C-alpha cells in the first residue's frame, strides 16, 4: 500500500478531541520530513485560532496558519484558521472563502480534503481523527476515489467516535489505526 507511493501532502482533519490527537501526532514528525502537512480542526468562528502558535513550540517542523494564495511548501505544518473555509487550488496554493458552513462547520474538513484530492490525486494522504459529526467522510471518499491514501483513527479510542465511524461506513479507508499506529505511519508518508 505504501510501497512506491509518493506522498506530497498529508491532510489531517478532526473535531472534538482533535487538539489532543494532534499533540500526540505532530511532535513525532522529524525535521527531515519533506511532505507538507495541513491540519484542520473545527474552530469556532468567533475565536481566533491559536493552533499554529501551540504547535510552533511543540513540533520540530515549522508551523503556521495557511494564508490565501500562499504556495504550499514541503516540510511545513499548516493550520486552517477560524471563520474561513480552506481549500487547495489545482496550482497547489491555498484559497480562503466565506461560503456557508458545511456540516455546521467553517472551516470544513470535507471542502479541504475534496479540493486537496483534486489537486494532488495519488500524492495525497488523508487522515481523519476524532470528531462528533460527519464532516470529513465525503472528503475521505474523494481522496480514495482520486487514488490517495485514506487513514481513519480507530473509533474505539477516539474521544468522539461519530466522525471516524461515518468515514469507515461510507468509504472503507485503507487503514483504521489507533493514534500510536498513525504516529508510526506518519514518518513513512513523506516524499522520497
Secondary structure, DSSP 8 states (H G I E B T S, - for coil): --TT----EEEEEE-TTHHHHHHHHGGGS-TT--SEEEEEE---TTS---HHHHHHTT-SSEEEE--TT-B--TTEEEE--SSSEEEE-TTSBEEEE----BTTBSS-HHHHHHHHHHHHGGGEEEEE---SSSTTHHHHHHHHHTT-EEEEE-TTT-SS-HHHHHHHHHH--SEEE-HHHHHHHHGGGS--
